[in-house]
Amino acid sequence: MKDNRSHIIQITFILIGAVFIVKLFFIQVLDENYRLAAENNVMQRLIEYPYRGMIYDRNKELIVYNKPVYDLMVVPREVVLEDTLSFCGHLNIPRSEFDDKMDKAKSYSWYKPSVFLKQFSNEDFASMQDLLIDYPGFYIIPRTVRAYPYHGMANAFGYIGEISKNQLERDTSRYYRQGDYIGISGLESRYEVPLRGKRGVKYRMVNVRGLEKGSFKEGRLDTIPQIGENLVSTIDINLQEYGETLMKGKVGSVIAIEPSSGEILSFISAPSYDPNLLTGRSYSEYFKSLSTDSLKPLYNRPLMAMYRPGSIFKVVQALVALQEGVITENTRLHCNRAIIACHGLHSYEDLQGAITNSCNPYFVQVSRRMLNQGVSEDTYEDTRIGLEKWRAHVASFGLGAPLGIDLPNEKGGMIPNVPYYDNAYQSKNWKFSNIQSISIGEGENLVVPLQMANFAAIVANRGYYYKPHLIKAIGDQQEPLPEYREKHYTTVDPRYFDVAVEAMAEVVRSGTGQFRAKLNDIEVCGKTGTVQNKDRPDHSVFIAFAPKDDPKIALSVYVEHGGQGARAGAAIAGLMIEKYLKGCTDRSHMEEYVLNGEFLY
Amino acid sequence: MKRTDDIKASKLDWLTILVVIALAFAGWLNIYAVIYDTQLDQNIFDLSSNSGKQILWFGISLMVVTLILLMDFRFFDSFAYPIYGTIVILLISVLLFGTVVSGSKSWFELGFVRFQPSEFAKFATALAVAKLLSKPQIKLDKIKTWVPIIIVVSIPAILIILQGDTGSALVFSAFVIVFYREGLSPLLVFVGIMAVSLFVLTLLLGQLYIILAIVVAAVILIITGKRSAKKVRTVLLSAAVTAGVVISVDYVVNNVLQSHQQNRVKAFINPEADPLGYGYNVTQSKIAIGSGGFFGKGFLEGTQTKFDFVPEQSTDFIFCTIGEEHGWIGSFILILLFVTLLLRIIFIAERQKSSFSRIYGYGVASILFFHFAVNIGMTIGLFPVIGIPLPFFSYGGSSLLAFSILIFILLKMDAHRMQVLVH
């Protein structure tokens, strides 16, 4: 019996050993999860964020750079806090926030660092550094945020921020990870890929306390970060600042373009904000107040605000009519006010005079000739054919569709076409008399300020344009993106432009009130475009280019509710031209007029 | 001169010695692997490191073992009680004058050497139990004979519990194996195993289900077969006792166990419930072992143990290093070595002519088996965490020395087994 018991004991020993061996086979050989968990334990993925590319203006002034800030990190396992309240006091956060952040960090990992508080300034860092010696488990890592030495041009720059869940889902390149920063609007968004560079990833091994213990798999998985590419902007930052000063207290926009290249010299949206507000820790605080501001400082007016083109459109009409051969330079027509009202002090005009004096009846008659050319005997059908032909010409001026500037969210405005009217009248029974208000830039026509500035450039160039753009060099590549190197001709023959140029020169030379854009030594060409509003003052609109021969600058000025185009619009246009071509202005009375005028309603 | 001849003449069991040396050597390499840091490049013999200190303890153990081999083999039989008494006195004095290390007051500090009497209590108790049970008139089916046995086993166990080292005290339950071999009713062993299984089942499944099962079983037993008043009474009584055990589980877990012990029980039942809190040790230990794969990561290539993810890696959790660096194959060989050692000791015990050395041999086997089963079992989640070392393998001087003494007393007596009859 006792022998038997000895055997039972021996069998028990063998059995336990066998159970261990089987169990070990399961967890060591069959189950992959333990190996993965082990890698997860020791492997720390260190992301090396490259510096985001900087942006210079056309004269190599630095206008966007990176400023160092500091993130406070925490490793929950190492934290020894005797007096949590005084720690909160130093950080200036309430106890509840401390607990929230601590819980969040713990739920991420006990022994891997997570962000506790974001983006301390240099000054905060200095005071924190001494303090942290007493608080194990907390330490600081450097990061960068965007900084803008000129405090302006916010609507063009846009801003960067943490990538949202939505963006993360839509990211087909699979580049971004949660917590990454990404250009959200403006140039930061449009040039995100060259600006961001390529982040580097370094895998290293750490022990349970997060101390480095060498590279993971001899660094075979590591990648080296690539610094973001610097951009050279087309902007003249001095002109930009000057324009922003002039637009203080007003709502509207000023866009200046170099006609020979399509380079945007100034891009002003008013009111705007200091782009430095939307960087670093102040982002969330200011973003809310900016987005609820009734004057909409985040609204990018040059690209998004749509207005009727007003009298400026008469220049387009003149050019298209000449091309269509329905008039010549010498065509004289009566200012027949039975057709439509007119402000001009005239009764009989040739083409140039009609443009200069903005004769409404002249252009209604001209438009009727364009739209009803007698191609079809059916008046309705004839109008349809004429409208489509007309629309094709107008579209070649970059109207009715987005121009394709290198900024997001550009609107295209509206040039009506046949289907539009079919839909509006719910039938094909409409003819010229129904739609004649489009002849003089009223009615359904809508444009954005950028399109009007581009139109000024087209006239300045006598018939062509480059797509307006804000970036002329990316990294080592000393030219803009290919789409901005392509010349776009309008469908109107360049020889017809002379009469438009002469008329616009005459507007400034002798037109009523337009003297505000007139300069002593430079011949400025311009056109008012008062946009009428029902109950409130008109928008003051002015387009111009100068000098008349070999133009260097073309621009559009919009001042909402600024009265006639000849007032604020013309004055600002003149000052901008003077500033750009001469570097300064000696017409301080005009500056005062602009600065002190009550244009904000 | 005479004694040296004795040693020459005697036949030491070299298989056991070889296995013990293999275990100790492998343990030493693993202790080095734990402290090894790629950036520091320490020397394995550096006396300030654990691996260096372990070498010192090898030396000390070797000297003590030599001393044992030089002594008269009858010494241990004759002096079993004095040895036991001395150890009990040491256990009491450590309670009074000892040093607290990680929550247990089990240590004497002599200069730079720390010494843990509870380790030595194991072989001393084995000697005392052997002495008691080897009395020819002993009858294990009498309650009267149990009183001194229970006292002899309980005194050191209780003293060690008082030191705050419940794990080491639990080792003394291993003597059940000795008692079973010497005639303890298998029914009692069976009832004991059932009670423990019931306890664990209750923890795993919850009281309600177990009690339902007991009720159902009792009803089935009563309505089937022959119905007699006696049978009904017996069934009802056993059902009540069983239900009592089940109901006591919560009370024991919540009131008898200390909070860290409660957590170990919880971690055993479900380590995933709080992998960063009470489940941390078991989770990390399993990760380390499981990440080793079939062949392991290679000597000194382990990351989990080396980078401190596993707690107590050179002592209680030393098996993780084997599992991680030497994989399943290394673990297999280690388990094979232990099972070989255990079976060999049983073989040695069974060939003894004196019942004292046989019973002592079973004591040795039981103690080693308990350490082996519980230590490896806890690292792979088959047993709650109980802080006891892996014999000959874990870092620790007292444990190495005490296990060496434990096994070499047996080997010494085994070498002279043929002289017993003559004597």
Interface residues (C-beta under 8 A of the other chain):
Chain A: K2 R5 S6 I9 Q10 F13 I14 I16 G17 V19 F20 I21 K23 L24 F25 I27 Q28 V29 D31 N33 Y34 R35 A37 A38 E39 N41 V42 K106 W110 M205 V206 N207 V208 R209 K213 G214
Chain B: D37 T38 Q39 I177 Y180 R181 G183 L276 Q284 K286 I287 A288 I289 G290 S291 G292 G293 F294 T303 Q304 K306 F307 D308 F309 G323 E324 G327 W328 S331 F332 I335 L336 F338 V339 L342 L343 I346 E350 Y362 A365 F369 F372 A373 I376 G377 I380 L382
